[in-house]
Amino acid sequence: MKPVLPVTKVLGAVAVCVLVLAFGRDDPVRWVLAGATAAGLCGWALSDLIAPARLAADADGVTVVTGFARRRRLEWAAIERVRVDRRQRLGLRSELLEVDAGDALYLFSEHQLGAPPDEVAQALAALRTGAAGQSSTAVR
């Protein structure tokens, strides 16, 4: 796991508190807002550390992390489609791995997967068809 993003989130929380200390030391509303923002950023960073593997797959299906750290097991029969969603807007390009389970749609970024979504989609397709055998694959 690369700790760059969780560390950046914690540094952002510290920066918010430092800014309030520098510019709004006597304003309780700014302290409340800064505290809420810092707590949210630290919680978000903590979720990256508690459940770093957001998607794991094997010959029987996939396990996805939902919410903070809850896991849901999906059999291959319950998965309707796995595809890479590509969008470009305002000069920014994004790619997400989309796992459609009928009643739920799970989206994973490259950061959450630890690999490009195209590669993960290909690995999932190989596992689904049984070409990869009985080995287990974990994706960040």
Phi and psi in radians as a Rosetta constraint file:
Dihedral C 1 N 2 CA 2 C 2 CIRCULARHARMONIC -1.517 0.35
Dihedral N 2 CA 2 C 2 N 3 CIRCULARHARMONIC 2.146 0.35
Dihedral C 2 N 3 CA 3 C 3 CIRCULARHARMONIC -1.471 0.35
Dihedral N 3 CA 3 C 3 N 4 CIRCULARHARMONIC 0.179 0.35
Dihedral C 3 N 4 CA 4 C 4 CIRCULARHARMONIC -1.069 0.35
Dihedral N 4 CA 4 C 4 N 5 CIRCULARHARMONIC -0.857 0.35
Dihedral C 4 N 5 CA 5 C 5 CIRCULARHARMONIC -1.226 0.35
Dihedral N 5 CA 5 C 5 N 6 CIRCULARHARMONIC -0.786 0.35
Dihedral C 5 N 6 CA 6 C 6 CIRCULARHARMONIC -1.060 0.35
Dihedral N 6 CA 6 C 6 N 7 CIRCULARHARMONIC -0.680 0.35
Dihedral C 6 N 7 CA 7 C 7 CIRCULARHARMONIC -1.141 0.35
Dihedral N 7 CA 7 C 7 N 8 CIRCULARHARMONIC -0.689 0.35
Dihedral C 7 N 8 CA 8 C 8 CIRCULARHARMONIC -1.101 0.35
Dihedral N 8 CA 8 C 8 N 9 CIRCULARHARMONIC -0.676 0.35
Dihedral C 8 N 9 CA 9 C 9 CIRCULARHARMONIC -1.138 0.35
Dihedral N 9 CA 9 C 9 N 10 CIRCULARHARMONIC -0.735 0.35
Dihedral C 9 N 10 CA 10 C 10 CIRCULARHARMONIC -1.158 0.35
Dihedral N 10 CA 10 C 10 N 11 CIRCULARHARMONIC -0.715 0.35
Dihedral C 10 N 11 CA 11 C 11 CIRCULARHARMONIC -1.102 0.35
Dihedral N 11 CA 11 C 11 N 12 CIRCULARHARMONIC -0.617 0.35
Dihedral C 11 N 12 CA 12 C 12 CIRCULARHARMONIC -1.107 0.35
Dihedral N 12 CA 12 C 12 N 13 CIRCULARHARMONIC -0.693 0.35
Dihedral C 12 N 13 CA 13 C 13 CIRCULARHARMONIC -1.109 0.35
Dihedral N 13 CA 13 C 13 N 14 CIRCULARHARMONIC -0.740 0.35
Dihedral C 13 N 14 CA 14 C 14 CIRCULARHARMONIC -1.138 0.35
Dihedral N 14 CA 14 C 14 N 15 CIRCULARHARMONIC -0.720 0.35
Dihedral C 14 N 15 CA 15 C 15 CIRCULARHARMONIC -1.089 0.35
Dihedral N 15 CA 15 C 15 N 16 CIRCULARHARMONIC -0.687 0.35
Dihedral C 15 N 16 CA 16 C 16 CIRCULARHARMONIC -1.077 0.35
Dihedral N 16 CA 16 C 16 N 17 CIRCULARHARMONIC -0.772 0.35
Dihedral C 16 N 17 CA 17 C 17 CIRCULARHARMONIC -1.155 0.35
Dihedral N 17 CA 17 C 17 N 18 CIRCULARHARMONIC -0.668 0.35
Dihedral C 17 N 18 CA 18 C 18 CIRCULARHARMONIC -1.148 0.35
Dihedral N 18 CA 18 C 18 N 19 CIRCULARHARMONIC -0.695 0.35
Dihedral C 18 N 19 CA 19 C 19 CIRCULARHARMONIC -1.110 0.35
Dihedral N 19 CA 19 C 19 N 20 CIRCULARHARMONIC -0.712 0.35
Dihedral C 19 N 20 CA 20 C 20 CIRCULARHARMONIC -1.176 0.35
Dihedral N 20 CA 20 C 20 N 21 CIRCULARHARMONIC -0.673 0.35
Dihedral C 20 N 21 CA 21 C 21 CIRCULARHARMONIC -1.088 0.35
Dihedral N 21 CA 21 C 21 N 22 CIRCULARHARMONIC -0.668 0.35
Dihedral C 21 N 22 CA 22 C 22 CIRCULARHARMONIC -1.355 0.35
Dihedral N 22 CA 22 C 22 N 23 CIRCULARHARMONIC -0.646 0.35
Dihedral C 22 N 23 CA 23 C 23 CIRCULARHARMONIC -2.019 0.35
Dihedral N 23 CA 23 C 23 N 24 CIRCULARHARMONIC -0.263 0.35
Dihedral C 23 N 24 CA 24 C 24 CIRCULARHARMONIC -2.443 0.35
Dihedral N 24 CA 24 C 24 N 25 CIRCULARHARMONIC 0.696 0.35
Dihedral C 24 N 25 CA 25 C 25 CIRCULARHARMONIC -0.922 0.35
Dihedral N 25 CA 25 C 25 N 26 CIRCULARHARMONIC -0.667 0.35
Dihedral C 25 N 26 CA 26 C 26 CIRCULARHARMONIC -1.717 0.35
Dihedral N 26 CA 26 C 26 N 27 CIRCULARHARMONIC 0.056 0.35
Dihedral C 26 N 27 CA 27 C 27 CIRCULARHARMONIC -1.723 0.35
Dihedral N 27 CA 27 C 27 N 28 CIRCULARHARMONIC 1.898 0.35
Dihedral C 27 N 28 CA 28 C 28 CIRCULARHARMONIC -1.154 0.35
Dihedral N 28 CA 28 C 28 N 29 CIRCULARHARMONIC -0.504 0.35
Dihedral C 28 N 29 CA 29 C 29 CIRCULARHARMONIC -1.136 0.35
Dihedral N 29 CA 29 C 29 N 30 CIRCULARHARMONIC -0.736 0.35
Dihedral C 29 N 30 CA 30 C 30 CIRCULARHARMONIC -1.121 0.35
Dihedral N 30 CA 30 C 30 N 31 CIRCULARHARMONIC -0.651 0.35
Dihedral C 30 N 31 CA 31 C 31 CIRCULARHARMONIC -1.144 0.35
Dihedral N 31 CA 31 C 31 N 32 CIRCULARHARMONIC -0.701 0.35
Dihedral C 31 N 32 CA 32 C 32 CIRCULARHARMONIC -1.128 0.35
Dihedral N 32 CA 32 C 32 N 33 CIRCULARHARMONIC -0.811 0.35
Dihedral C 32 N 33 CA 33 C 33 CIRCULARHARMONIC -1.106 0.35
Dihedral N 33 CA 33 C 33 N 34 CIRCULARHARMONIC -0.733 0.35
Dihedral C 33 N 34 CA 34 C 34 CIRCULARHARMONIC -1.139 0.35
Dihedral N 34 CA 34 C 34 N 35 CIRCULARHARMONIC -0.706 0.35
Dihedral C 34 N 35 CA 35 C 35 CIRCULARHARMONIC -1.120 0.35
Dihedral N 35 CA 35 C 35 N 36 CIRCULARHARMONIC -0.729 0.35
Dihedral C 35 N 36 CA 36 C 36 CIRCULARHARMONIC -1.142 0.35
Dihedral N 36 CA 36 C 36 N 37 CIRCULARHARMONIC -0.738 0.35
Dihedral C 36 N 37 CA 37 C 37 CIRCULARHARMONIC -1.132 0.35
Dihedral N 37 CA 37 C 37 N 38 CIRCULARHARMONIC -0.786 0.35
Dihedral C 37 N 38 CA 38 C 38 CIRCULARHARMONIC -1.113 0.35
Dihedral N 38 CA 38 C 38 N 39 CIRCULARHARMONIC -0.720 0.35
Dihedral C 38 N 39 CA 39 C 39 CIRCULARHARMONIC -1.123 0.35
Dihedral N 39 CA 39 C 39 N 40 CIRCULARHARMONIC -0.707 0.35
Dihedral C 39 N 40 CA 40 C 40 CIRCULARHARMONIC -1.113 0.35
Dihedral N 40 CA 40 C 40 N 41 CIRCULARHARMONIC -0.773 0.35
Dihedral C 40 N 41 CA 41 C 41 CIRCULARHARMONIC -1.128 0.35
Dihedral N 41 CA 41 C 41 N 42 CIRCULARHARMONIC -0.715 0.35
Dihedral C 41 N 42 CA 42 C 42 CIRCULARHARMONIC -1.177 0.35
Dihedral N 42 CA 42 C 42 N 43 CIRCULARHARMONIC -0.673 0.35
Dihedral C 42 N 43 CA 43 C 43 CIRCULARHARMONIC -1.114 0.35
Dihedral N 43 CA 43 C 43 N 44 CIRCULARHARMONIC -0.686 0.35
Dihedral C 43 N 44 CA 44 C 44 CIRCULARHARMONIC -1.136 0.35
Dihedral N 44 CA 44 C 44 N 45 CIRCULARHARMONIC -0.730 0.35
Dihedral C 44 N 45 CA 45 C 45 CIRCULARHARMONIC -1.144 0.35
Dihedral N 45 CA 45 C 45 N 46 CIRCULARHARMONIC -0.684 0.35
Dihedral C 45 N 46 CA 46 C 46 CIRCULARHARMONIC -1.114 0.35
Dihedral N 46 CA 46 C 46 N 47 CIRCULARHARMONIC -0.653 0.35
Dihedral C 46 N 47 CA 47 C 47 CIRCULARHARMONIC -1.125 0.35
Dihedral N 47 CA 47 C 47 N 48 CIRCULARHARMONIC -0.580 0.35
Dihedral C 47 N 48 CA 48 C 48 CIRCULARHARMONIC -1.147 0.35
Dihedral N 48 CA 48 C 48 N 49 CIRCULARHARMONIC -0.572 0.35
Dihedral C 48 N 49 CA 49 C 49 CIRCULARHARMONIC -1.469 0.35
Dihedral N 49 CA 49 C 49 N 50 CIRCULARHARMONIC -0.602 0.35
Dihedral C 49 N 50 CA 50 C 50 CIRCULARHARMONIC -1.277 0.35
Dihedral N 50 CA 50 C 50 N 51 CIRCULARHARMONIC -0.753 0.35
Dihedral C 50 N 51 CA 51 C 51 CIRCULARHARMONIC -2.211 0.35
Dihedral N 51 CA 51 C 51 N 52 CIRCULARHARMONIC 1.274 0.35
Dihedral C 51 N 52 CA 52 C 52 CIRCULARHARMONIC -1.227 0.35
Dihedral N 52 CA 52 C 52 N 53 CIRCULARHARMONIC -0.535 0.35
Dihedral C 52 N 53 CA 53 C 53 CIRCULARHARMONIC -1.530 0.35
Dihedral N 53 CA 53 C 53 N 54 CIRCULARHARMONIC 1.760 0.35
Dihedral C 53 N 54 CA 54 C 54 CIRCULARHARMONIC -1.449 0.35
Dihedral N 54 CA 54 C 54 N 55 CIRCULARHARMONIC -0.336 0.35
Dihedral C 54 N 55 CA 55 C 55 CIRCULARHARMONIC -2.551 0.35
Dihedral N 55 CA 55 C 55 N 56 CIRCULARHARMONIC 2.245 0.35
Dihedral C 55 N 56 CA 56 C 56 CIRCULARHARMONIC -2.307 0.35
Dihedral N 56 CA 56 C 56 N 57 CIRCULARHARMONIC 2.475 0.35
Dihedral C 56 N 57 CA 57 C 57 CIRCULARHARMONIC -2.355 0.35
Dihedral N 57 CA 57 C 57 N 58 CIRCULARHARMONIC 2.604 0.35
Dihedral C 57 N 58 CA 58 C 58 CIRCULARHARMONIC -2.549 0.35
Dihedral N 58 CA 58 C 58 N 59 CIRCULARHARMONIC -2.990 0.35
Dihedral C 58 N 59 CA 59 C 59 CIRCULARHARMONIC -1.155 0.35
Dihedral N 59 CA 59 C 59 N 60 CIRCULARHARMONIC -0.371 0.35
Dihedral C 59 N 60 CA 60 C 60 CIRCULARHARMONIC -1.592 0.35
Dihedral N 60 CA 60 C 60 N 61 CIRCULARHARMONIC -0.379 0.35
Dihedral C 60 N 61 CA 61 C 61 CIRCULARHARMONIC 2.809 0.35
Dihedral N 61 CA 61 C 61 N 62 CIRCULARHARMONIC -2.758 0.35
Dihedral C 61 N 62 CA 62 C 62 CIRCULARHARMONIC -2.214 0.35
Dihedral N 62 CA 62 C 62 N 63 CIRCULARHARMONIC 2.699 0.35
Dihedral C 62 N 63 CA 63 C 63 CIRCULARHARMONIC -2.074 0.35
Dihedral N 63 CA 63 C 63 N 64 CIRCULARHARMONIC 2.207 0.35
Dihedral C 63 N 64 CA 64 C 64 CIRCULARHARMONIC -2.036 0.35
Dihedral N 64 CA 64 C 64 N 65 CIRCULARHARMONIC 2.591 0.35
Dihedral C 64 N 65 CA 65 C 65 CIRCULARHARMONIC -1.624 0.35
Dihedral N 65 CA 65 C 65 N 66 CIRCULARHARMONIC 2.203 0.35
Dihedral C 65 N 66 CA 66 C 66 CIRCULARHARMONIC -2.032 0.35
Dihedral N 66 CA 66 C 66 N 67 CIRCULARHARMONIC 2.547 0.35
Dihedral C 66 N 67 CA 67 C 67 CIRCULARHARMONIC 1.163 0.35
Dihedral N 67 CA 67 C 67 N 68 CIRCULARHARMONIC -2.468 0.35
Dihedral C 67 N 68 CA 68 C 68 CIRCULARHARMONIC -1.279 0.35
Dihedral N 68 CA 68 C 68 N 69 CIRCULARHARMONIC -0.899 0.35
Dihedral C 68 N 69 CA 69 C 69 CIRCULARHARMONIC -2.743 0.35
Dihedral N 69 CA 69 C 69 N 70 CIRCULARHARMONIC 0.349 0.35
Dihedral C 69 N 70 CA 70 C 70 CIRCULARHARMONIC -1.417 0.35
Dihedral N 70 CA 70 C 70 N 71 CIRCULARHARMONIC 2.455 0.35
Dihedral C 70 N 71 CA 71 C 71 CIRCULARHARMONIC -1.908 0.35
Dihedral N 71 CA 71 C 71 N 72 CIRCULARHARMONIC 2.501 0.35
Dihedral C 71 N 72 CA 72 C 72 CIRCULARHARMONIC -2.260 0.35
Dihedral N 72 CA 72 C 72 N 73 CIRCULARHARMONIC 2.252 0.35
Dihedral C 72 N 73 CA 73 C 73 CIRCULARHARMONIC -1.627 0.35
Dihedral N 73 CA 73 C 73 N 74 CIRCULARHARMONIC 2.254 0.35
Dihedral C 73 N 74 CA 74 C 74 CIRCULARHARMONIC -2.108 0.35
Dihedral N 74 CA 74 C 74 N 75 CIRCULARHARMONIC 2.110 0.35
Dihedral C 74 N 75 CA 75 C 75 CIRCULARHARMONIC -1.277 0.35
Dihedral N 75 CA 75 C 75 N 76 CIRCULARHARMONIC 2.717 0.35
Dihedral C 75 N 76 CA 76 C 76 CIRCULARHARMONIC -1.020 0.35
Dihedral N 76 CA 76 C 76 N 77 CIRCULARHARMONIC -0.593 0.35
Dihedral C 76 N 77 CA 77 C 77 CIRCULARHARMONIC -1.145 0.35
Dihedral N 77 CA 77 C 77 N 78 CIRCULARHARMONIC -0.461 0.35
Dihedral C 77 N 78 CA 78 C 78 CIRCULARHARMONIC -1.453 0.35
Dihedral N 78 CA 78 C 78 N 79 CIRCULARHARMONIC -0.207 0.35
Dihedral C 78 N 79 CA 79 C 79 CIRCULARHARMONIC -1.636 0.35
Dihedral N 79 CA 79 C 79 N 80 CIRCULARHARMONIC 2.057 0.35
Dihedral C 79 N 80 CA 80 C 80 CIRCULARHARMONIC -1.417 0.35
Dihedral N 80 CA 80 C 80 N 81 CIRCULARHARMONIC -0.656 0.35
Dihedral C 80 N 81 CA 81 C 81 CIRCULARHARMONIC -2.773 0.35
Dihedral N 81 CA 81 C 81 N 82 CIRCULARHARMONIC 2.511 0.35
Dihedral C 81 N 82 CA 82 C 82 CIRCULARHARMONIC -2.204 0.35
Dihedral N 82 CA 82 C 82 N 83 CIRCULARHARMONIC 2.150 0.35
Dihedral C 82 N 83 CA 83 C 83 CIRCULARHARMONIC -2.621 0.35
Dihedral N 83 CA 83 C 83 N 84 CIRCULARHARMONIC 2.908 0.35
Dihedral C 83 N 84 CA 84 C 84 CIRCULARHARMONIC -1.792 0.35
Dihedral N 84 CA 84 C 84 N 85 CIRCULARHARMONIC 2.149 0.35
Dihedral C 84 N 85 CA 85 C 85 CIRCULARHARMONIC -1.673 0.35
Dihedral N 85 CA 85 C 85 N 86 CIRCULARHARMONIC 2.055 0.35
Dihedral C 85 N 86 CA 86 C 86 CIRCULARHARMONIC -1.952 0.35
Dihedral N 86 CA 86 C 86 N 87 CIRCULARHARMONIC 2.301 0.35
Dihedral C 86 N 87 CA 87 C 87 CIRCULARHARMONIC -2.410 0.35
Dihedral N 87 CA 87 C 87 N 88 CIRCULARHARMONIC 2.557 0.35
Dihedral C 87 N 88 CA 88 C 88 CIRCULARHARMONIC -2.290 0.35
Dihedral N 88 CA 88 C 88 N 89 CIRCULARHARMONIC 2.188 0.35
Dihedral C 88 N 89 CA 89 C 89 CIRCULARHARMONIC -2.586 0.35
Dihedral N 89 CA 89 C 89 N 90 CIRCULARHARMONIC 2.323 0.35
Dihedral C 89 N 90 CA 90 C 90 CIRCULARHARMONIC 0.945 0.35
Dihedral N 90 CA 90 C 90 N 91 CIRCULARHARMONIC 0.633 0.35
Dihedral C 90 N 91 CA 91 C 91 CIRCULARHARMONIC 1.410 0.35
Dihedral N 91 CA 91 C 91 N 92 CIRCULARHARMONIC -0.022 0.35
Dihedral C 91 N 92 CA 92 C 92 CIRCULARHARMONIC -1.827 0.35
Dihedral N 92 CA 92 C 92 N 93 CIRCULARHARMONIC 2.431 0.35
Dihedral C 92 N 93 CA 93 C 93 CIRCULARHARMONIC -1.973 0.35
Dihedral N 93 CA 93 C 93 N 94 CIRCULARHARMONIC 2.346 0.35
Dihedral C 93 N 94 CA 94 C 94 CIRCULARHARMONIC -2.279 0.35
Dihedral N 94 CA 94 C 94 N 95 CIRCULARHARMONIC 2.550 0.35
Dihedral C 94 N 95 CA 95 C 95 CIRCULARHARMONIC -2.266 0.35
Dihedral N 95 CA 95 C 95 N 96 CIRCULARHARMONIC 2.276 0.35
Dihedral C 95 N 96 CA 96 C 96 CIRCULARHARMONIC -2.276 0.35
Dihedral N 96 CA 96 C 96 N 97 CIRCULARHARMONIC 2.459 0.35
Dihedral C 96 N 97 CA 97 C 97 CIRCULARHARMONIC -1.450 0.35
Dihedral N 97 CA 97 C 97 N 98 CIRCULARHARMONIC 2.237 0.35
Dihedral C 97 N 98 CA 98 C 98 CIRCULARHARMONIC -1.982 0.35
Dihedral N 98 CA 98 C 98 N 99 CIRCULARHARMONIC 2.098 0.35
Dihedral C 98 N 99 CA 99 C 99 CIRCULARHARMONIC -1.957 0.35
Dihedral N 99 CA 99 C 99 N 100 CIRCULARHARMONIC 1.919 0.35
Dihedral C 99 N 100 CA 100 C 100 CIRCULARHARMONIC -1.706 0.35
Dihedral N 100 CA 100 C 100 N 101 CIRCULARHARMONIC 1.982 0.35
Dihedral C 100 N 101 CA 101 C 101 CIRCULARHARMONIC -1.861 0.35
Dihedral N 101 CA 101 C 101 N 102 CIRCULARHARMONIC 0.409 0.35
Dihedral C 101 N 102 CA 102 C 102 CIRCULARHARMONIC 1.418 0.35
Dihedral N 102 CA 102 C 102 N 103 CIRCULARHARMONIC -1.247 0.35
Dihedral C 102 N 103 CA 103 C 103 CIRCULARHARMONIC -1.477 0.35
Dihedral N 103 CA 103 C 103 N 104 CIRCULARHARMONIC -0.214 0.35
Dihedral C 103 N 104 CA 104 C 104 CIRCULARHARMONIC -2.549 0.35
Dihedral N 104 CA 104 C 104 N 105 CIRCULARHARMONIC 2.616 0.35
Dihedral C 104 N 105 CA 105 C 105 CIRCULARHARMONIC -2.119 0.35
Dihedral N 105 CA 105 C 105 N 106 CIRCULARHARMONIC 2.160 0.35
Dihedral C 105 N 106 CA 106 C 106 CIRCULARHARMONIC -1.929 0.35
Dihedral N 106 CA 106 C 106 N 107 CIRCULARHARMONIC 2.246 0.35
Dihedral C 106 N 107 CA 107 C 107 CIRCULARHARMONIC -2.052 0.35
Dihedral N 107 CA 107 C 107 N 108 CIRCULARHARMONIC 2.347 0.35
Dihedral C 107 N 108 CA 108 C 108 CIRCULARHARMONIC -2.301 0.35
Dihedral N 108 CA 108 C 108 N 109 CIRCULARHARMONIC 2.279 0.35
Dihedral C 108 N 109 CA 109 C 109 CIRCULARHARMONIC -1.502 0.35
Dihedral N 109 CA 109 C 109 N 110 CIRCULARHARMONIC 2.997 0.35
Dihedral C 109 N 110 CA 110 C 110 CIRCULARHARMONIC -1.089 0.35
Dihedral N 110 CA 110 C 110 N 111 CIRCULARHARMONIC -0.642 0.35
Dihedral C 110 N 111 CA 111 C 111 CIRCULARHARMONIC -1.098 0.35
Dihedral N 111 CA 111 C 111 N 112 CIRCULARHARMONIC -0.751 0.35
Dihedral C 111 N 112 CA 112 C 112 CIRCULARHARMONIC -1.192 0.35
Dihedral N 112 CA 112 C 112 N 113 CIRCULARHARMONIC -0.540 0.35
Dihedral C 112 N 113 CA 113 C 113 CIRCULARHARMONIC -1.511 0.35
Dihedral N 113 CA 113 C 113 N 114 CIRCULARHARMONIC -0.511 0.35
Dihedral C 113 N 114 CA 114 C 114 CIRCULARHARMONIC 1.378 0.35
Dihedral N 114 CA 114 C 114 N 115 CIRCULARHARMONIC 0.159 0.35
Dihedral C 114 N 115 CA 115 C 115 CIRCULARHARMONIC -2.732 0.35
Dihedral N 115 CA 115 C 115 N 116 CIRCULARHARMONIC 2.807 0.35
Dihedral C 115 N 116 CA 116 C 116 CIRCULARHARMONIC -1.061 0.35
Dihedral N 116 CA 116 C 116 N 117 CIRCULARHARMONIC 2.438 0.35
Dihedral C 116 N 117 CA 117 C 117 CIRCULARHARMONIC -0.974 0.35
Dihedral N 117 CA 117 C 117 N 118 CIRCULARHARMONIC -0.587 0.35
Dihedral C 117 N 118 CA 118 C 118 CIRCULARHARMONIC -1.054 0.35
Dihedral N 118 CA 118 C 118 N 119 CIRCULARHARMONIC -0.783 0.35
Dihedral C 118 N 119 CA 119 C 119 CIRCULARHARMONIC -1.123 0.35
Dihedral N 119 CA 119 C 119 N 120 CIRCULARHARMONIC -0.721 0.35
Dihedral C 119 N 120 CA 120 C 120 CIRCULARHARMONIC -1.159 0.35
Dihedral N 120 CA 120 C 120 N 121 CIRCULARHARMONIC -0.710 0.35
Dihedral C 120 N 121 CA 121 C 121 CIRCULARHARMONIC -1.082 0.35
Dihedral N 121 CA 121 C 121 N 122 CIRCULARHARMONIC -0.705 0.35
Dihedral C 121 N 122 CA 122 C 122 CIRCULARHARMONIC -1.146 0.35
Dihedral N 122 CA 122 C 122 N 123 CIRCULARHARMONIC -0.722 0.35
Dihedral C 122 N 123 CA 123 C 123 CIRCULARHARMONIC -1.132 0.35
Dihedral N 123 CA 123 C 123 N 124 CIRCULARHARMONIC -0.696 0.35
Dihedral C 123 N 124 CA 124 C 124 CIRCULARHARMONIC -1.147 0.35
Dihedral N 124 CA 124 C 124 N 125 CIRCULARHARMONIC -0.689 0.35
Dihedral C 124 N 125 CA 125 C 125 CIRCULARHARMONIC -1.102 0.35
Dihedral N 125 CA 125 C 125 N 126 CIRCULARHARMONIC -0.707 0.35
Dihedral C 125 N 126 CA 126 C 126 CIRCULARHARMONIC -1.148 0.35
Dihedral N 126 CA 126 C 126 N 127 CIRCULARHARMONIC -0.717 0.35
Dihedral C 126 N 127 CA 127 C 127 CIRCULARHARMONIC -1.149 0.35
Dihedral N 127 CA 127 C 127 N 128 CIRCULARHARMONIC -0.696 0.35
Dihedral C 127 N 128 CA 128 C 128 CIRCULARHARMONIC -1.130 0.35
Dihedral N 128 CA 128 C 128 N 129 CIRCULARHARMONIC -0.676 0.35
Dihedral C 128 N 129 CA 129 C 129 CIRCULARHARMONIC -1.423 0.35
Dihedral N 129 CA 129 C 129 N 130 CIRCULARHARMONIC -0.108 0.35
Dihedral C 129 N 130 CA 130 C 130 CIRCULARHARMONIC 1.507 0.35
Dihedral N 130 CA 130 C 130 N 131 CIRCULARHARMONIC 0.084 0.35
Dihedral C 130 N 131 CA 131 C 131 CIRCULARHARMONIC -1.200 0.35
Dihedral N 131 CA 131 C 131 N 132 CIRCULARHARMONIC -0.434 0.35
Dihedral C 131 N 132 CA 132 C 132 CIRCULARHARMONIC -1.551 0.35
Dihedral N 132 CA 132 C 132 N 133 CIRCULARHARMONIC -0.021 0.35
Dihedral C 132 N 133 CA 133 C 133 CIRCULARHARMONIC 1.374 0.35
Dihedral N 133 CA 133 C 133 N 134 CIRCULARHARMONIC -2.661 0.35
Dihedral C 133 N 134 CA 134 C 134 CIRCULARHARMONIC -1.695 0.35
Dihedral N 134 CA 134 C 134 N 135 CIRCULARHARMONIC 0.236 0.35
Dihedral C 134 N 135 CA 135 C 135 CIRCULARHARMONIC -1.299 0.35
Dihedral N 135 CA 135 C 135 N 136 CIRCULARHARMONIC 2.738 0.35
Dihedral C 135 N 136 CA 136 C 136 CIRCULARHARMONIC -1.835 0.35
Dihedral N 136 CA 136 C 136 N 137 CIRCULARHARMONIC 2.435 0.35
Dihedral C 136 N 137 CA 137 C 137 CIRCULARHARMONIC -2.163 0.35
Dihedral N 137 CA 137 C 137 N 138 CIRCULARHARMONIC 2.242 0.35
Dihedral C 137 N 138 CA 138 C 138 CIRCULARHARMONIC -1.957 0.35
Dihedral N 138 CA 138 C 138 N 139 CIRCULARHARMONIC 2.329 0.35
Dihedral C 138 N 139 CA 139 C 139 CIRCULARHARMONIC -2.037 0.35
Dihedral N 139 CA 139 C 139 N 140 CIRCULARHARMONIC 2.310 0.35
